[in-house]
Amino acid sequence: MDYLAGEWVPAWLFMSVTFLVAALGVAALGWWVLRGDARNRAAEEAVEGESAAEHH
């Protein structure tokens, strides 16, 4: 029984590290997507501003 109890500590540690790495990866991916979205919106507004200035 001591052998089984001893397996829980490393398993818990490795699973905790795995979930931490996964959570950081999801957060980084979300940040990257939102950053790209903000850049795309800024570029669209710049193009629309140039188009409006040329027509008036």
C-alpha positions as CSV (number, residue, x, y, z in Angstrom):
1,M,0.0,0.0,0.0
2,D,2.9,2.4,0.6
3,Y,4.0,1.8,-2.9
4,L,0.7,3.0,-4.3
5,A,0.6,6.0,-2.0
6,G,4.1,6.9,-3.2
7,E,3.0,7.0,-6.8
8,W,0.4,9.7,-6.2
9,V,2.9,12.4,-5.5
10,P,4.9,12.3,-8.7
11,A,1.7,11.7,-10.7
12,W,0.1,14.8,-9.2
13,L,3.2,16.8,-9.8
14,F,3.5,15.9,-13.4
15,M,-0.2,16.4,-14.1
16,S,0.0,19.8,-12.4
17,V,3.0,20.8,-14.6
18,T,1.1,19.5,-17.6
19,F,-2.0,21.6,-16.9
20,L,0.1,24.6,-16.1
21,V,1.9,24.4,-19.4
22,A,-1.4,23.8,-21.3
23,A,-3.0,26.8,-19.5
24,L,0.0,29.0,-20.4
25,G,-0.2,27.8,-24.0
26,V,-3.9,28.6,-24.3
27,A,-3.4,32.1,-22.7
28,A,-0.5,32.8,-25.1
29,L,-2.5,31.7,-28.1
30,G,-5.4,33.8,-27.1
31,W,-3.1,36.9,-26.6
32,W,-1.5,36.3,-30.0
33,V,-5.0,36.0,-31.7
34,L,-6.3,39.1,-30.0
35,R,-3.1,41.1,-30.9
36,G,-3.5,40.1,-34.5
37,D,-7.1,41.1,-34.5
38,A,-6.2,44.5,-33.1
39,R,-3.6,45.0,-35.8
40,N,-6.0,44.0,-38.5
41,R,-8.7,46.3,-37.3
42,A,-6.1,49.2,-37.1
43,A,-5.0,48.5,-40.6
44,E,-8.6,48.4,-41.9
45,E,-9.3,51.7,-40.2
46,A,-6.2,53.2,-41.8
47,V,-7.3,52.0,-45.2
48,E,-10.8,53.3,-44.7
49,G,-9.5,56.7,-43.6
50,E,-7.3,57.0,-46.7
51,S,-10.3,56.0,-48.9
52,A,-12.5,58.6,-47.3
53,A,-9.9,61.3,-47.6
54,E,-9.4,60.6,-51.4
55,H,-13.2,60.8,-52.1
56,H,-13.8,64.1,-50.3
